[in-house]
Amino acid sequence: MGGEEFILLLPDTDLSGGEKISEKIRAQISEHLFEIDGQSFHISMTFGVAIFDHCREIRNCLKCADEALYRGKKNGRNQVVIATK
């Protein structure tokens, strides 16, 4: 979406499914040891998960996911946060 942010669109996936997929990706990324130019390191990912239910505009769905993402970053990073709206 911008800078270091990405959007995953998961058709036919409910909120619980989105949370499970995000957690699986998060865990696999954080457990992987990356190596570049002889340097080893781990990275982490924080996810904000929202569901588009056709009752709100897509921009509102993205805003909810973005707010959840920033809550996760504020609360320690490397986690999956579900949108509350």
MOPAC internal coordinates of N, CA, C and O (Angstrom, degrees):
PM7 1SCF
backbone

  N    0.0000 0     0.00 0     0.00 0    0    0    0
  C    1.4501 1     0.00 0     0.00 0    1    0    0
  C    1.5214 1   109.78 1     0.00 0    2    1    0
  O    1.2310 1   121.36 1   140.85 1    3    2    1
  N    1.3070 1   115.00 1   -39.15 1    3    2    1
  C    1.4511 1   118.83 1   178.00 1    5    3    2
  C    1.5115 1   109.12 1  -172.33 1    6    5    3
  O    1.2310 1   120.31 1   -31.72 1    7    6    5
  N    1.3014 1   117.01 1   148.28 1    7    6    5
  C    1.4534 1   121.73 1   175.85 1    9    7    6
  C    1.5070 1   113.20 1    46.42 1   10    9    7
  O    1.2310 1   120.70 1    76.11 1   11   10    9
  N    1.3020 1   116.26 1  -103.89 1   11   10    9
  C    1.4609 1   121.69 1  -178.86 1   13   11   10
  C    1.5245 1   112.11 1  -109.41 1   14   13   11
  O    1.2310 1   120.07 1  -159.56 1   15   14   13
  N    1.3106 1   117.48 1    20.44 1   15   14   13
  C    1.4618 1   121.95 1  -179.05 1   17   15   14
  C    1.5215 1   110.44 1  -108.88 1   18   17   15
  O    1.2310 1   121.43 1   -38.19 1   19   18   17
  N    1.3303 1   114.87 1   141.81 1   19   18   17
  C    1.4573 1   122.13 1   179.90 1   21   19   18
  C    1.5177 1   108.92 1  -128.67 1   22   21   19
  O    1.2310 1   120.86 1   -25.35 1   23   22   21
  N    1.3047 1   115.96 1   154.65 1   23   22   21
  C    1.4654 1   121.98 1   174.75 1   25   23   22
  C    1.5177 1   107.84 1  -113.89 1   26   25   23
  O    1.2310 1   121.14 1   -49.52 1   27   26   25
  N    1.3246 1   115.42 1   130.48 1   27   26   25
  C    1.4613 1   121.23 1   172.05 1   29   27   26
  C    1.5215 1   106.71 1  -108.76 1   30   29   27
  O    1.2310 1   119.91 1   -56.89 1   31   30   29
  N    1.3100 1   117.77 1   123.11 1   31   30   29
  C    1.4596 1   122.31 1   175.12 1   33   31   30
  C    1.5173 1   107.09 1  -101.89 1   34   33   31
  O    1.2310 1   120.79 1   -56.53 1   35   34   33
  N    1.3100 1   116.09 1   123.47 1   35   34   33
  C    1.4610 1   121.36 1  -175.96 1   37   35   34
  C    1.5340 1   108.95 1  -121.63 1   38   37   35
  O    1.2310 1   120.20 1   -95.23 1   39   38   37
  N    1.3356 1   117.22 1    84.77 1   39   38   37
  C    1.4712 1   120.34 1  -179.29 1   41   39   38
  C    1.5274 1   111.16 1   -57.48 1   42   41   39
  O    1.2310 1   121.19 1   -33.62 1   43   42   41
  N    1.3059 1   115.33 1   146.38 1   43   42   41
  C    1.4642 1   122.56 1   176.69 1   45   43   42
  C    1.5296 1   112.41 1    58.26 1   46   45   43
  O    1.2310 1   120.49 1  -147.04 1   47   46   45
  N    1.3379 1   116.68 1    32.96 1   47   46   45
  C    1.4617 1   121.90 1   179.15 1   49   47   46
  C    1.5277 1   108.12 1  -122.64 1   50   49   47
  O    1.2310 1   120.69 1   -50.85 1   51   50   49
  N    1.3266 1   116.29 1   129.15 1   51   50   49
  C    1.4591 1   119.15 1   177.77 1   53   51   50
  C    1.5332 1   109.97 1   -84.29 1   54   53   51
  O    1.2310 1   120.58 1    -0.26 1   55   54   53
  N    1.3293 1   116.49 1   179.74 1   55   54   53
  C    1.4590 1   121.29 1  -176.02 1   57   55   54
  C    1.5239 1   111.81 1   -61.17 1   58   57   55
  O    1.2310 1   120.50 1   138.58 1   59   58   57
  N    1.3155 1   116.65 1   -41.42 1   59   58   57
  C    1.4632 1   121.03 1   178.31 1   61   59   58
  C    1.5305 1   111.09 1   -62.66 1   62   61   59
  O    1.2310 1   120.68 1   137.87 1   63   62   61
  N    1.3207 1   116.31 1   -42.13 1   63   62   61
  C    1.4577 1   120.58 1   178.05 1   65   63   62
  C    1.5137 1   111.66 1   -64.86 1   66   65   63
  O    1.2310 1   120.54 1   139.04 1   67   66   65
  N    1.3371 1   116.58 1   -40.96 1   67   66   65
  C    1.4573 1   121.01 1   177.01 1   69   67   66
  C    1.5145 1   111.87 1   -62.06 1   70   69   67
  O    1.2310 1   121.19 1   140.87 1   71   70   69
  N    1.3166 1   115.33 1   -39.13 1   71   70   69
  C    1.4696 1   120.04 1   177.81 1   73   71   70
  C    1.5285 1   110.91 1   -65.51 1   74   73   71
  O    1.2310 1   120.35 1   135.90 1   75   74   73
  N    1.3331 1   116.93 1   -44.10 1   75   74   73
  C    1.4674 1   121.00 1  -179.11 1   77   75   74
  C    1.5307 1   111.81 1   -64.44 1   78   77   75
  O    1.2310 1   120.61 1   135.98 1   79   78   77
  N    1.3250 1   116.43 1   -44.02 1   79   78   77
  C    1.4614 1   120.08 1   179.37 1   81   79   78
  C    1.5252 1   110.36 1   -64.48 1   82   81   79
  O    1.2310 1   120.58 1   135.87 1   83   82   81
  N    1.3196 1   116.49 1   -44.13 1   83   82   81
  C    1.4677 1   120.69 1   179.40 1   85   83   82
  C    1.5204 1   111.06 1   -61.35 1   86   85   83
  O    1.2310 1   120.41 1   137.27 1   87   86   85
  N    1.3200 1   116.81 1   -42.73 1   87   86   85
  C    1.4678 1   120.73 1  -179.55 1   89   87   86
  C    1.5287 1   110.76 1   -65.44 1   90   89   87
  O    1.2310 1   120.36 1   140.74 1   91   90   89
  N    1.3064 1   116.91 1   -39.26 1   91   90   89
  C    1.4688 1   120.27 1   178.55 1   93   91   90
  C    1.5263 1   110.42 1   -63.16 1   94   93   91
  O    1.2310 1   120.31 1   134.02 1   95   94   93
  N    1.3285 1   117.02 1   -45.98 1   95   94   93
  C    1.4696 1   120.58 1   178.24 1   97   95   94
  C    1.5236 1   110.08 1   -62.91 1   98   97   95
  O    1.2310 1   120.29 1   133.83 1   99   98   97
  N    1.3374 1   117.05 1   -46.17 1   99   98   97
  C    1.4582 1   122.04 1  -179.43 1  101   99   98
  C    1.5226 1   111.19 1   -57.19 1  102  101   99
  O    1.2310 1   120.44 1   132.35 1  103  102  101
  N    1.3103 1   116.76 1   -47.65 1  103  102  101
  C    1.4671 1   121.40 1  -178.17 1  105  103  102
  C    1.5265 1   111.28 1   -64.65 1  106  105  103
  O    1.2310 1   120.22 1   135.61 1  107  106  105
  N    1.3199 1   117.18 1   -44.39 1  107  106  105
  C    1.4645 1   119.98 1  -179.18 1  109  107  106
  C    1.5282 1   111.56 1   -64.58 1  110  109  107
  O    1.2310 1   120.42 1   139.07 1  111  110  109
  N    1.3131 1   116.81 1   -40.93 1  111  110  109
  C    1.4704 1   120.29 1   178.90 1  113  111  110
  C    1.5249 1   110.32 1   -65.71 1  114  113  111
  O    1.2310 1   119.82 1   134.28 1  115  114  113
  N    1.3262 1   117.94 1   -45.72 1  115  114  113
  C    1.4694 1   119.77 1  -176.15 1  117  115  114
  C    1.5253 1   112.61 1   -69.45 1  118  117  115
  O    1.2310 1   120.02 1   155.55 1  119  118  117
  N    1.3352 1   117.57 1   -24.45 1  119  118  117
  C    1.4650 1   120.77 1   179.06 1  121  119  118
  C    1.5302 1   112.96 1   -85.50 1  122  121  119
  O    1.2310 1   120.27 1   162.64 1  123  122  121
  N    1.3210 1   117.08 1   -17.36 1  123  122  121
  C    1.4657 1   121.25 1  -176.00 1  125  123  122
  C    1.5309 1   110.92 1   -78.40 1  126  125  123
  O    1.2310 1   120.77 1   -44.44 1  127  126  125
  N    1.3008 1   116.13 1   135.56 1  127  126  125
  C    1.4619 1   121.49 1   175.02 1  129  127  126
  C    1.5298 1   108.19 1   -94.25 1  130  129  127
  O    1.2310 1   120.71 1   -64.75 1  131  130  129
  N    1.3225 1   116.24 1   115.25 1  131  130  129
  C    1.4596 1   122.15 1   178.76 1  133  131  130
  C    1.5206 1   109.17 1   -91.54 1  134  133  131
  O    1.2310 1   120.95 1   -31.43 1  135  134  133
  N    1.3139 1   115.80 1   148.57 1  135  134  133
  C    1.4637 1   120.68 1   177.08 1  137  135  134
  C    1.5208 1   109.36 1  -136.07 1  138  137  135
  O    1.2310 1   121.19 1   -51.26 1  139  138  137
  N    1.3258 1   115.33 1   128.74 1  139  138  137
  C    1.4617 1   122.06 1   176.32 1  141  139  138
  C    1.5217 1   107.93 1  -140.31 1  142  141  139
  O    1.2310 1   121.01 1   -52.50 1  143  142  141
  N    1.2997 1   115.67 1   127.50 1  143  142  141
  C    1.4684 1   121.75 1   177.81 1  145  143  142
  C    1.5301 1   112.28 1    51.18 1  146  145  143
  O    1.2310 1   120.72 1  -137.69 1  147  146  145
  N    1.3235 1   116.24 1    42.31 1  147  146  145
  C    1.4581 1   121.04 1   177.51 1  149  147  146
  C    1.5192 1   115.10 1    78.55 1  150  149  147
  O    1.2310 1   119.83 1  -178.53 1  151  150  149
  N    1.3168 1   117.93 1     1.47 1  151  150  149
  C    1.4699 1   121.31 1   178.83 1  153  151  150
  C    1.5279 1   109.05 1  -106.00 1  154  153  151
  O    1.2310 1   121.03 1   -47.26 1  155  154  153
  N    1.3192 1   115.63 1   132.74 1  155  154  153
  C    1.4662 1   121.62 1   178.83 1  157  155  154
  C    1.5218 1   109.19 1  -104.20 1  158  157  155
  O    1.2310 1   120.97 1   -36.63 1  159  158  157
  N    1.3297 1   115.76 1   143.37 1  159  158  157
  C    1.4570 1   119.28 1   179.39 1  161  159  158
  C    1.5265 1   110.20 1  -161.50 1  162  161  159
  O    1.2310 1   121.32 1   -19.26 1  163  162  161
  N    1.3186 1   115.08 1   160.74 1  163  162  161
  C    1.4649 1   123.18 1   173.07 1  165  163  162
  C    1.5204 1   107.85 1  -109.17 1  166  165  163
  O    1.2310 1   120.71 1   -26.37 1  167  166  165
  N    1.3175 1   116.25 1   153.63 1  167  166  165
  C    1.4593 1   120.53 1   172.17 1  169  167  166
  C    1.5235 1   108.02 1  -126.53 1  170  169  167
  O    1.2310 1   121.05 1   -16.25 1  171  170  169
  N    1.3022 1   115.59 1   163.75 1  171  170  169
  C    1.4562 1   120.17 1   177.27 1  173  171  170
  C    1.5232 1   108.81 1  -128.07 1  174  173  171
  O    1.2310 1   121.45 1   -16.88 1  175  174  173
  N    1.3263 1   114.84 1   163.12 1  175  174  173
  C    1.4557 1   121.23 1   178.44 1  177  175  174
  C    1.5143 1   108.60 1  -135.91 1  178  177  175
  O    1.2310 1   121.36 1   -37.37 1  179  178  177
  N    1.3085 1   115.01 1   142.63 1  179  178  177
  C    1.4549 1   121.51 1   173.76 1  181  179  178
  C    1.5248 1   107.22 1  -117.12 1  182  181  179
  O    1.2310 1   120.64 1   -46.02 1  183  182  181
  N    1.3223 1   116.39 1   133.98 1  183  182  181
  C    1.4638 1   121.96 1  -177.61 1  185  183  182
  C    1.5201 1   110.90 1  -116.52 1  186  185  183
  O    1.2310 1   120.70 1   -41.68 1  187  186  185
  N    1.3128 1   116.26 1   138.32 1  187  186  185
  C    1.4573 1   123.04 1   167.41 1  189  187  186
  C    1.5152 1   106.66 1  -111.13 1  190  189  187
  O    1.2310 1   120.16 1   -57.81 1  191  190  189
  N    1.3192 1   117.30 1   122.19 1  191  190  189
  C    1.4735 1   121.35 1  -173.91 1  193  191  190
  C    1.5292 1   109.76 1  -114.11 1  194  193  191
  O    1.2310 1   121.00 1   -51.52 1  195  194  193
  N    1.3204 1   115.70 1   128.48 1  195  194  193
  C    1.4650 1   122.10 1   175.71 1  197  195  194
  C    1.5198 1   107.96 1  -137.38 1  198  197  195
  O    1.2310 1   121.10 1   -21.01 1  199  198  197
  N    1.3130 1   115.49 1   158.99 1  199  198  197
  C    1.4594 1   119.86 1   178.44 1  201  199  198
  C    1.5314 1   109.01 1  -116.30 1  202  201  199
  O    1.2310 1   121.28 1   -43.49 1  203  202  201
  N    1.3045 1   115.15 1   136.51 1  203  202  201
  C    1.4620 1   121.47 1   175.94 1  205  203  202
  C    1.5222 1   106.73 1   -93.80 1  206  205  203
  O    1.2310 1   120.75 1   -68.46 1  207  206  205
  N    1.3237 1   116.18 1   111.54 1  207  206  205
  C    1.4631 1   119.80 1  -174.05 1  209  207  206
  C    1.5284 1   112.95 1  -107.89 1  210  209  207
  O    1.2310 1   119.83 1  -161.55 1  211  210  209
  N    1.3079 1   117.93 1    18.45 1  211  210  209
  C    1.4646 1   124.79 1   178.99 1  213  211  210
  C    1.5298 1   113.02 1    65.84 1  214  213  211
  O    1.2310 1   119.86 1  -178.70 1  215  214  213
  N    1.3222 1   117.86 1     1.30 1  215  214  213
  C    1.4573 1   120.91 1   177.75 1  217  215  214
  C    1.5245 1   110.99 1   -94.97 1  218  217  215
  O    1.2310 1   120.52 1   170.94 1  219  218  217
  N    1.3050 1   116.62 1    -9.06 1  219  218  217
  C    1.4662 1   120.22 1   178.59 1  221  219  218
  C    1.5237 1   108.48 1  -136.24 1  222  221  219
  O    1.2310 1   121.02 1   -17.93 1  223  222  221
  N    1.2892 1   115.66 1   162.07 1  223  222  221
  C    1.4541 1   120.27 1  -179.64 1  225  223  222
  C    1.5154 1   110.21 1   -71.84 1  226  225  223
  O    1.2310 1   120.98 1   -27.00 1  227  226  225
  N    1.3242 1   115.73 1   153.00 1  227  226  225
  C    1.4610 1   120.79 1  -178.57 1  229  227  226
  C    1.5261 1   111.10 1   -58.72 1  230  229  227
  O    1.2310 1   120.01 1   143.78 1  231  230  229
  N    1.3352 1   117.58 1   -36.22 1  231  230  229
  C    1.4777 1   118.93 1  -179.63 1  233  231  230
  C    1.5242 1   111.03 1   -63.82 1  234  233  231
  O    1.2310 1   119.96 1   147.64 1  235  234  233
  N    1.3263 1   117.69 1   -32.36 1  235  234  233
  C    1.4711 1   120.12 1   176.77 1  237  235  234
  C    1.5224 1   110.87 1   -70.07 1  238  237  235
  O    1.2310 1   120.41 1   142.22 1  239  238  237
  N    1.3137 1   116.81 1   -37.78 1  239  238  237
  C    1.4579 1   121.29 1   176.84 1  241  239  238
  C    1.5281 1   110.03 1   -62.59 1  242  241  239
  O    1.2310 1   120.40 1   134.56 1  243  242  241
  N    1.3346 1   116.85 1   -45.44 1  243  242  241
  C    1.4612 1   120.99 1   178.36 1  245  243  242
  C    1.5262 1   111.33 1   -63.61 1  246  245  243
  O    1.2310 1   120.55 1   142.11 1  247  246  245
  N    1.3250 1   116.55 1   -37.89 1  247  246  245
  C    1.4627 1   120.59 1   178.37 1  249  247  246
  C    1.5314 1   110.20 1   -63.85 1  250  249  247
  O    1.2310 1   120.14 1   137.24 1  251  250  249
  N    1.3203 1   117.34 1   -42.76 1  251  250  249
  C    1.4714 1   121.20 1   178.52 1  253  251  250
  C    1.5260 1   111.10 1   -62.63 1  254  253  251
  O    1.2310 1   120.57 1   136.40 1  255  254  253
  N    1.3265 1   116.51 1   -43.60 1  255  254  253
  C    1.4690 1   120.52 1   178.32 1  257  255  254
  C    1.5202 1   110.26 1   -63.83 1  258  257  255
  O    1.2310 1   120.17 1   138.65 1  259  258  257
  N    1.3196 1   117.28 1   -41.35 1  259  258  257
  C    1.4645 1   121.91 1  -179.99 1  261  259  258
  C    1.5275 1   111.25 1   -64.66 1  262  261  259
  O    1.2310 1   120.28 1   138.62 1  263  262  261
  N    1.3223 1   117.08 1   -41.38 1  263  262  261
  C    1.4667 1   120.80 1   177.53 1  265  263  262
  C    1.5242 1   110.83 1   -63.54 1  266  265  263
  O    1.2310 1   120.29 1   139.04 1  267  266  265
  N    1.3255 1   117.06 1   -40.96 1  267  266  265
  C    1.4685 1   120.76 1   177.47 1  269  267  266
  C    1.5281 1   110.32 1   -64.35 1  270  269  267
  O    1.2310 1   120.38 1   138.35 1  271  270  269
  N    1.3330 1   116.88 1   -41.65 1  271  270  269
  C    1.4558 1   121.59 1   177.89 1  273  271  270
  C    1.5297 1   110.45 1   -57.82 1  274  273  271
  O    1.2310 1   120.16 1   132.52 1  275  274  273
  N    1.3124 1   117.30 1   -47.48 1  275  274  273
  C    1.4639 1   119.94 1  -177.91 1  277  275  274
  C    1.5188 1   112.48 1   -69.79 1  278  277  275
  O    1.2310 1   120.06 1   150.01 1  279  278  277
  N    1.3340 1   117.49 1   -29.99 1  279  278  277
  C    1.4766 1   119.34 1   172.16 1  281  279  278
  C    1.5234 1   109.85 1   -62.10 1  282  281  279
  O    1.2310 1   120.73 1   138.07 1  283  282  281
  N    1.3263 1   116.21 1   -41.93 1  283  282  281
  C    1.4608 1   120.55 1   178.29 1  285  283  282
  C    1.5149 1   112.14 1   -64.29 1  286  285  283
  O    1.2310 1   120.31 1   138.54 1  287  286  285
  N    1.3189 1   117.02 1   -41.46 1  287  286  285
  C    1.4718 1   120.38 1   178.35 1  289  287  286
  C    1.5256 1   110.29 1   -65.04 1  290  289  287
  O    1.2310 1   120.59 1   139.24 1  291  290  289
  N    1.3237 1   116.47 1   -40.76 1  291  290  289
  C    1.4686 1   121.32 1  -179.18 1  293  291  290
  C    1.5341 1   111.17 1   -66.78 1  294  293  291
  O    1.2310 1   120.61 1   147.81 1  295  294  293
  N    1.3169 1   116.44 1   -32.19 1  295  294  293
  C    1.4685 1   121.54 1  -175.43 1  297  295  294
  C    1.5185 1   113.61 1   -97.38 1  298  297  295
  O    1.2310 1   119.98 1  -152.97 1  299  298  297
  N    1.3400 1   117.65 1    27.03 1  299  298  297
  C    1.4549 1   120.06 1   171.53 1  301  299  298
  C    1.5071 1   117.11 1   113.85 1  302  301  299
  O    1.2310 1   119.47 1   171.89 1  303  302  301
  N    1.3035 1   118.62 1    -8.11 1  303  302  301
  C    1.4671 1   122.52 1   178.02 1  305  303  302
  C    1.5230 1   112.96 1    66.72 1  306  305  303
  O    1.2310 1   121.05 1    -1.16 1  307  306  305
  N    1.3241 1   115.60 1   178.84 1  307  306  305
  C    1.4579 1   124.03 1   178.33 1  309  307  306
  C    1.5346 1   111.57 1    53.00 1  310  309  307
  O    1.2310 1   120.95 1  -125.01 1  311  310  309
  N    1.3362 1   115.79 1    54.99 1  311  310  309
  C    1.4505 1   120.73 1  -178.94 1  313  311  310
  C    1.5305 1   110.59 1  -155.81 1  314  313  311
  O    1.2310 1   121.10 1   -12.70 1  315  314  313
  N    1.3020 1   115.49 1   167.30 1  315  314  313
  C    1.4646 1   122.90 1   176.17 1  317  315  314
  C    1.5203 1   106.98 1  -110.05 1  318  317  315
  O    1.2310 1   120.78 1   -52.86 1  319  318  317
  N    1.3339 1   116.12 1   127.14 1  319  318  317
  C    1.4674 1   121.30 1  -178.90 1  321  319  318
  C    1.5230 1   108.43 1  -122.52 1  322  321  319
  O    1.2310 1   120.66 1   -48.86 1  323  322  321
  N    1.3131 1   116.34 1   131.14 1  323  322  321
  C    1.4630 1   122.36 1  -179.23 1  325  323  322
  C    1.5176 1   109.48 1   -91.60 1  326  325  323
  O    1.2310 1   120.72 1   -44.63 1  327  326  325
  N    1.3239 1   116.23 1   135.37 1  327  326  325
  C    1.4717 1   121.64 1   176.75 1  329  327  326
  C    1.5195 1   109.59 1   -61.70 1  330  329  327
  O    1.2310 1   120.65 1   -38.85 1  331  330  329
  N    1.3114 1   116.36 1   141.15 1  331  330  329
  C    1.4654 1   121.01 1  -177.22 1  333  331  330
  C    1.5160 1   113.04 1   -95.63 1  334  333  331
  O    1.2310 1   119.61 1   172.90 1  335  334  333
  N    1.3180 1   118.34 1    -7.10 1  335  334  333
  C    1.4754 1   120.81 1  -178.32 1  337  335  334
  C    1.4987 1   109.92 1  -101.92 1  338  337  335
  O    1.2310 1   120.10 1   180.00 1  339  338  337

